[in-house]
């Protein structure tokens, strides 16, 4: 029988384990993100924040 390791499950377990031990886990509690909104982006969901932080999909030809 073949020895099978589910790499995706192992990767997810590792990421969740690392995240659990991080000091900054939530973006809305991150002082750098708070400062960015306070000084430049105005507030979450503002037009300026949406324009700068969101991207659009552009279909391109495959070479």
KERO-723410 format. One record per residue: residue in one letter; x, y, z of N, C-alpha, C in turn; residue number from 1. Coordinates in nm, 3 decimals, padded with zeros to 5 digits, always signed. Layout:
! residues N
<r type="A" n_xx="X" n_yy="Y" n_zz="Z" ca_xx="X" ca_yy="Y" ca_zz="Z" c_xx="X" c_yy="Y" c_zz="Z" seq="NUM"/>
...
//
This chain:
! residues 63
<r type="X" n_xx="+00.084" n_yy="-00.117" n_zz="+00.000" ca_xx="+00.000" ca_yy="+00.000" ca_zz="+00.000" c_xx="+00.090" c_yy="+00.125" c_zz="+00.000" seq="1"/>
<r type="X" n_xx="+00.048" n_yy="+00.224" n_zz="-00.077" ca_xx="+00.125" ca_yy="+00.347" ca_zz="-00.091" c_xx="+00.108" c_yy="+00.435" c_zz="+00.033" seq="2"/>
<r type="X" n_xx="+00.218" n_yy="+00.494" n_zz="+00.077" ca_xx="+00.216" ca_yy="+00.587" ca_zz="+00.189" c_xx="+00.175" c_yy="+00.723" c_zz="+00.136" seq="3"/>
<r type="X" n_xx="+00.058" n_yy="+00.773" n_zz="+00.177" ca_xx="+00.005" ca_yy="+00.898" ca_zz="+00.123" c_xx="-00.003" c_yy="+01.003" c_zz="+00.232" seq="4"/>
<r type="X" n_xx="+00.054" n_yy="+01.120" n_zz="+00.205" ca_xx="+00.046" ca_yy="+01.233" ca_zz="+00.296" c_xx="-00.035" c_yy="+01.342" c_zz="+00.228" seq="5"/>
<r type="X" n_xx="-00.139" n_yy="+01.388" n_zz="+00.294" ca_xx="-00.222" ca_yy="+01.495" ca_zz="+00.239" c_xx="-00.149" c_yy="+01.627" c_zz="+00.263" seq="6"/>
<r type="X" n_xx="-00.077" n_yy="+01.673" n_zz="+00.162" ca_xx="+00.006" ca_yy="+01.793" ca_zz="+00.177" c_xx="-00.077" c_yy="+01.917" c_zz="+00.206" seq="7"/>
<r type="X" n_xx="-00.195" n_yy="+01.926" n_zz="+00.145" ca_xx="-00.280" ca_yy="+02.043" ca_zz="+00.171" c_xx="-00.323" c_yy="+02.049" c_zz="+00.318" seq="8"/>
<r type="X" n_xx="-00.360" n_yy="+01.935" n_zz="+00.372" ca_xx="-00.401" ca_yy="+01.931" ca_zz="+00.513" c_xx="-00.284" c_yy="+01.965" c_zz="+00.604" seq="9"/>
<r type="X" n_xx="-00.166" n_yy="+01.915" n_zz="+00.573" ca_xx="-00.047" ca_yy="+01.946" ca_zz="+00.653" c_xx="-00.013" c_yy="+02.093" c_zz="+00.646" seq="10"/>
<r type="X" n_xx="-00.025" n_yy="+02.150" n_zz="+00.527" ca_xx="+00.003" ca_yy="+02.293" ca_zz="+00.507" c_xx="-00.096" c_yy="+02.377" c_zz="+00.588" seq="11"/>
<r type="X" n_xx="-00.224" n_yy="+02.343" n_zz="+00.578" ca_xx="-00.327" ca_yy="+02.416" ca_zz="+00.652" c_xx="-00.302" c_yy="+02.407" c_zz="+00.802" seq="12"/>
<r type="X" n_xx="-00.269" n_yy="+02.289" n_zz="+00.850" ca_xx="-00.242" ca_yy="+02.269" ca_zz="+00.993" c_xx="-00.124" c_yy="+02.356" c_zz="+01.037" seq="13"/>
<r type="X" n_xx="-00.020" n_yy="+02.362" n_zz="+00.955" ca_xx="+00.096" ca_yy="+02.444" ca_zz="+00.987" c_xx="+00.064" c_yy="+02.592" c_zz="+00.990" seq="14"/>
<r type="X" n_xx="-00.015" n_yy="+02.638" n_zz="+00.892" ca_xx="-00.051" ca_yy="+02.780" ca_zz="+00.887" c_xx="-00.139" c_yy="+02.820" c_zz="+01.005" seq="15"/>
<r type="X" n_xx="-00.236" n_yy="+02.736" n_zz="+01.037" ca_xx="-00.322" ca_yy="+02.766" ca_zz="+01.152" c_xx="-00.242" c_yy="+02.765" c_zz="+01.282" seq="16"/>
<r type="X" n_xx="-00.147" n_yy="+02.673" n_zz="+01.292" ca_xx="-00.062" ca_yy="+02.668" ca_zz="+01.410" c_xx="+00.023" c_yy="+02.793" c_zz="+01.425" seq="17"/>
<r type="X" n_xx="+00.080" n_yy="+02.840" n_zz="+01.314" ca_xx="+00.160" ca_yy="+02.963" ca_zz="+01.319" c_xx="+00.072" c_yy="+03.082" c_zz="+01.353" seq="18"/>
<r type="X" n_xx="-00.045" n_yy="+03.090" n_zz="+01.291" ca_xx="-00.135" ca_yy="+03.203" ca_zz="+01.313" c_xx="-00.179" c_yy="+03.210" c_zz="+01.459" seq="19"/>
<r type="X" n_xx="-00.201" n_yy="+03.096" n_zz="+01.519" ca_xx="-00.247" ca_yy="+03.091" ca_zz="+01.658" c_xx="-00.147" c_yy="+03.157" c_zz="+01.752" seq="20"/>
<r type="X" n_xx="-00.019" n_yy="+03.153" n_zz="+01.719" ca_xx="+00.086" ca_yy="+03.206" ca_zz="+01.805" c_xx="+00.131" c_yy="+03.348" c_zz="+01.769" seq="21"/>
<r type="X" n_xx="+00.070" n_yy="+03.409" n_zz="+01.669" ca_xx="+00.108" ca_yy="+03.543" ca_zz="+01.626" c_xx="+00.051" c_yy="+03.648" c_zz="+01.721" seq="22"/>
<r type="X" n_xx="+00.125" n_yy="+03.756" n_zz="+01.742" ca_xx="+00.075" ca_yy="+03.867" ca_zz="+01.824" c_xx="-00.035" c_yy="+03.943" c_zz="+01.750" seq="23"/>
<r type="X" n_xx="-00.012" n_yy="+03.969" n_zz="+01.621" ca_xx="-00.111" ca_yy="+04.039" ca_zz="+01.539" c_xx="-00.184" c_yy="+03.936" c_zz="+01.453" seq="24"/>
<r type="X" n_xx="-00.306" n_yy="+03.903" n_zz="+01.491" ca_xx="-00.380" ca_yy="+03.802" ca_zz="+01.418" c_xx="-00.495" c_yy="+03.862" c_zz="+01.337" seq="25"/>
<r type="X" n_xx="-00.542" n_yy="+03.978" n_zz="+01.377" ca_xx="-00.660" ca_yy="+04.035" ca_zz="+01.313" c_xx="-00.624" c_yy="+04.171" c_zz="+01.255" seq="26"/>
<r type="X" n_xx="-00.656" n_yy="+04.191" n_zz="+01.128" ca_xx="-00.615" ca_yy="+04.315" ca_zz="+01.061" c_xx="-00.675" c_yy="+04.438" c_zz="+01.126" seq="27"/>
<r type="X" n_xx="-00.798" n_yy="+04.430" n_zz="+01.177" ca_xx="-00.861" ca_yy="+04.548" ca_zz="+01.237" c_xx="-00.798" c_yy="+04.585" c_zz="+01.372" seq="28"/>
<r type="X" n_xx="-00.711" n_yy="+04.498" n_zz="+01.425" ca_xx="-00.639" ca_yy="+04.530" ca_zz="+01.549" c_xx="-00.493" c_yy="+04.569" c_zz="+01.522" seq="29"/>
<r type="X" n_xx="-00.451" n_yy="+04.563" n_zz="+01.397" ca_xx="-00.313" ca_yy="+04.592" ca_zz="+01.360" c_xx="-00.290" c_yy="+04.744" c_zz="+01.364" seq="30"/>
<r type="X" n_xx="-00.196" n_yy="+04.793" n_zz="+01.446" ca_xx="-00.175" ca_yy="+04.937" ca_zz="+01.456" c_xx="-00.128" c_yy="+05.000" c_zz="+01.325" seq="31"/>
<r type="X" n_xx="-00.058" n_yy="+04.927" n_zz="+01.243" ca_xx="-00.014" ca_yy="+04.981" ca_zz="+01.114" c_xx="-00.132" c_yy="+05.001" c_zz="+01.019" seq="32"/>
<r type="X" n_xx="-00.224" n_yy="+04.908" n_zz="+01.020" ca_xx="-00.344" ca_yy="+04.920" ca_zz="+00.936" c_xx="-00.433" c_yy="+05.032" c_zz="+00.988" seq="33"/>
<r type="X" n_xx="-00.446" n_yy="+05.043" n_zz="+01.120" ca_xx="-00.523" ca_yy="+05.153" ca_zz="+01.179" c_xx="-00.467" c_yy="+05.288" c_zz="+01.138" seq="34"/>
<r type="X" n_xx="-00.334" n_yy="+05.300" n_zz="+01.143" ca_xx="-00.270" ca_yy="+05.426" ca_zz="+01.105" c_xx="-00.292" c_yy="+05.456" c_zz="+00.957" seq="35"/>
<r type="X" n_xx="-00.284" n_yy="+05.354" n_zz="+00.874" ca_xx="-00.307" ca_yy="+05.371" ca_zz="+00.730" c_xx="-00.446" c_yy="+05.428" c_zz="+00.704" seq="36"/>
<r type="X" n_xx="-00.547" n_yy="+05.372" n_zz="+00.769" ca_xx="-00.683" ca_yy="+05.424" ca_zz="+00.753" c_xx="-00.697" c_yy="+05.563" c_zz="+00.812" seq="37"/>
<r type="X" n_xx="-00.639" n_yy="+05.586" n_zz="+00.928" ca_xx="-00.652" ca_yy="+05.717" ca_zz="+00.993" c_xx="-00.587" c_yy="+05.828" c_zz="+00.912" seq="38"/>
<r type="X" n_xx="-00.473" n_yy="+05.800" n_zz="+00.850" ca_xx="-00.399" ca_yy="+05.905" ca_zz="+00.781" c_xx="-00.425" c_yy="+05.913" c_zz="+00.631" seq="39"/>
<r type="X" n_xx="-00.475" n_yy="+05.805" n_zz="+00.571" ca_xx="-00.485" ca_yy="+05.808" ca_zz="+00.425" c_xx="-00.617" c_yy="+05.755" c_zz="+00.369" seq="40"/>
<r type="X" n_xx="-00.661" n_yy="+05.641" n_zz="+00.416" ca_xx="-00.776" ca_yy="+05.575" ca_zz="+00.352" c_xx="-00.911" c_yy="+05.615" c_zz="+00.411" seq="41"/>
<r type="X" n_xx="-00.911" n_yy="+05.702" n_zz="+00.508" ca_xx="-01.032" ca_yy="+05.755" ca_zz="+00.573" c_xx="-01.101" c_yy="+05.652" c_zz="+00.662" seq="42"/>
<r type="X" n_xx="-01.167" n_yy="+05.552" n_zz="+00.604" ca_xx="-01.235" ca_yy="+05.449" ca_zz="+00.684" c_xx="-01.251" c_yy="+05.323" c_zz="+00.599" seq="43"/>
<r type="X" n_xx="-01.267" n_yy="+05.208" n_zz="+00.664" ca_xx="-01.289" ca_yy="+05.085" ca_zz="+00.587" c_xx="-01.416" c_yy="+05.097" c_zz="+00.502" seq="44"/>
<r type="X" n_xx="-01.405" n_yy="+05.057" n_zz="+00.378" ca_xx="-01.518" ca_yy="+05.064" ca_zz="+00.287" c_xx="-01.534" c_yy="+05.196" c_zz="+00.216" seq="45"/>
<r type="X" n_xx="-01.445" n_yy="+05.292" n_zz="+00.244" ca_xx="-01.455" ca_yy="+05.422" ca_zz="+00.177" c_xx="-01.421" c_yy="+05.406" c_zz="+00.029" seq="46"/>
<r type="X" n_xx="-01.461" n_yy="+05.503" n_zz="-00.050" ca_xx="-01.433" ca_yy="+05.500" ca_zz="-00.193" c_xx="-01.282" c_yy="+05.494" c_zz="-00.218" seq="47"/>
<r type="X" n_xx="-01.208" n_yy="+05.573" n_zz="-00.143" ca_xx="-01.062" ca_yy="+05.577" ca_zz="-00.159" c_xx="-01.000" c_yy="+05.441" c_zz="-00.127" seq="48"/>
<r type="X" n_xx="-01.042" n_yy="+05.379" n_zz="-00.017" ca_xx="-00.990" ca_yy="+05.247" ca_zz="+00.021" c_xx="-01.024" c_yy="+05.144" c_zz="-00.085" seq="49"/>
<r type="X" n_xx="-01.146" n_yy="+05.147" n_zz="-00.134" ca_xx="-01.188" ca_yy="+05.051" ca_zz="-00.236" c_xx="-01.105" c_yy="+05.069" c_zz="-00.363" seq="50"/>
<r type="X" n_xx="-01.089" n_yy="+05.192" n_zz="-00.405" ca_xx="-01.015" ca_yy="+05.221" ca_zz="-00.528" c_xx="-00.869" c_yy="+05.175" c_zz="-00.520" seq="51"/>
<r type="X" n_xx="-00.806" n_yy="+05.196" n_zz="-00.406" ca_xx="-00.664" ca_yy="+05.164" ca_zz="-00.392" c_xx="-00.640" c_yy="+05.016" c_zz="-00.361" seq="52"/>
<r type="X" n_xx="-00.723" n_yy="+04.955" n_zz="-00.279" ca_xx="-00.697" ca_yy="+04.820" ca_zz="-00.232" c_xx="-00.756" c_yy="+04.710" c_zz="-00.320" seq="53"/>
<r type="X" n_xx="-00.854" n_yy="+04.740" n_zz="-00.402" ca_xx="-00.918" ca_yy="+04.637" ca_zz="-00.483" c_xx="-00.861" c_yy="+04.636" c_zz="-00.624" seq="54"/>
<r type="X" n_xx="-00.860" n_yy="+04.518" n_zz="-00.683" ca_xx="-00.807" ca_yy="+04.502" ca_zz="-00.817" c_xx="-00.918" c_yy="+04.460" c_zz="-00.912" seq="55"/>
<r type="X" n_xx="-00.889" n_yy="+04.463" n_zz="-01.039" ca_xx="-00.986" ca_yy="+04.418" ca_zz="-01.140" c_xx="-00.921" c_yy="+04.311" c_zz="-01.225" seq="56"/>
<r type="X" n_xx="-01.004" n_yy="+04.228" n_zz="-01.282" ca_xx="-00.957" ca_yy="+04.121" ca_zz="-01.368" c_xx="-00.956" c_yy="+04.170" c_zz="-01.512" seq="57"/>
<r type="X" n_xx="-00.847" n_yy="+04.147" n_zz="-01.581" ca_xx="-00.836" ca_yy="+04.182" ca_zz="-01.722" c_xx="-00.793" c_yy="+04.056" c_zz="-01.796" seq="58"/>
<r type="X" n_xx="-00.878" n_yy="+04.010" n_zz="-01.887" ca_xx="-00.845" ca_yy="+03.891" ca_zz="-01.964" c_xx="-00.733" c_yy="+03.926" c_zz="-02.062" seq="59"/>
<r type="X" n_xx="-00.634" n_yy="+03.841" n_zz="-02.066" ca_xx="-00.520" ca_yy="+03.863" ca_zz="-02.156" c_xx="-00.499" c_yy="+03.741" c_zz="-02.242" seq="60"/>
<r type="X" n_xx="-00.436" n_yy="+03.763" n_zz="-02.356" ca_xx="-00.408" ca_yy="+03.653" ca_zz="-02.447" c_xx="-00.298" c_yy="+03.564" c_zz="-02.388" seq="61"/>
<r type="X" n_xx="-00.309" n_yy="+03.436" n_zz="-02.418" ca_xx="-00.205" ca_yy="+03.341" ca_zz="-02.378" c_xx="-00.105" c_yy="+03.335" c_zz="-02.492" seq="62"/>
<r type="X" n_xx="+00.020" n_yy="+03.348" n_zz="-02.461" ca_xx="+00.122" ca_yy="+03.347" ca_zz="-02.566" c_xx="+00.162" c_yy="+03.209" c_zz="-02.602" seq="63"/>
//
